[in-house]
């Protein structure tokens, strides 16, 4: 197997020759006594292939070894003798990386599932109780109540906030409130699937607002991705069987509001050490404070009481369950989405949001048996695909 000599073969056949050559007293070879006590021990019957001989630096002045090193270094070589064989590096798994991926996967699955359930119950409530301002207020109230109880019972650690935190959160809460109410108004007028098809155009709003209001520029691929987004949404809107202008405008306003919410959140919350779960909890509380007086003014207790009596008489006690479920699931799916942001990049979150919208559109069409024309479905598919291209171009 090994035929090439890396260094000349050294045969130690007579210790006296070595002693005479260096003229070193025998007494100074005490450390080599185990090597020279028997002639037969030093005789090498077969050639030894040596790659290097190091560490034989005898001091001629004092006769002592200056440095103790291995006398012989042997290595295995390939057949051509060119390079020594080096062992393959063994990959070392990163501790916790697999667990982190599983955790992110669970977050995504729970996020999508909760969002689908919320949209189903939200649409059921709005069909029986067409008061989107109160419905939006109850969603925020339920989430605020859940988090306050969690902090009081120490199930969740309360955030450490100050006046600067709430000042920075205020514009975020204003945009979040507008976007939440506008989306609910839209779903009260049109099908859930149509609302989410229009909301797929949110990346287009993000690019346009960032370009004209913030002066940001993007790669050409980002701008080209807006073509299928806008075109697909337009095709879906034109072919929608139950088109409603209020529902359409509500979805469009929601897109614009959520874009400003993201911008304000990115600018105002830098350096704020608040977890995603507590951040959304504080956002819900502040949005509830902002929304309540407007809900009372726009709809009011008299309209709510009349609508409540009618809904209970038509649906029965199930209506109370629907209202409770839509409020709880609204808070939970938003909370999980903000918790996901602590673990993933904004790009991954954007892709996940696109996939979530597909699941909502498909499930709502199946559950509510929404009539869909082939051209309408094509427009929705083009818009969603454009959103995916946008997320890839943003890398």
Secondary structure, 3 states (H helix, E strand, C coil): CCCCCCECCCCCCCHHHHHHHHCCCHHHHHHHHHHHCCHHHHCCCCCCCECEECCCCECCCCCCECCCCCCEECCCECCCCCCECCCCCCCCCCCCHHHHHHHHHHHHHHHHHHHHHHHHHHHHHHHHCCCHHHHHHHHHHHHHHHHHHHHHCCCCCCCCCCHHHHHHHHHHHHHHHHHHHHHHHHHHHCCHHHHHHHHCCHHHHHHHHHHHCCCCCCCHHHHHHHHHHHHHHHHHHHCCCCCCHHHHHHHHHHHHHHHHHHHHHHHHCCCCCCCHHHHHHHHHHHHHHHHHHHHHHHCHHHHHHHHHHHHHHHHCCHHHHHHHHHHHHHHHHHHHHHHHHCCCCHHHHHHHHHHHHHHHHHHHHHHHCCCCCHHHHHHHHHHHHHHHHHHHHCC
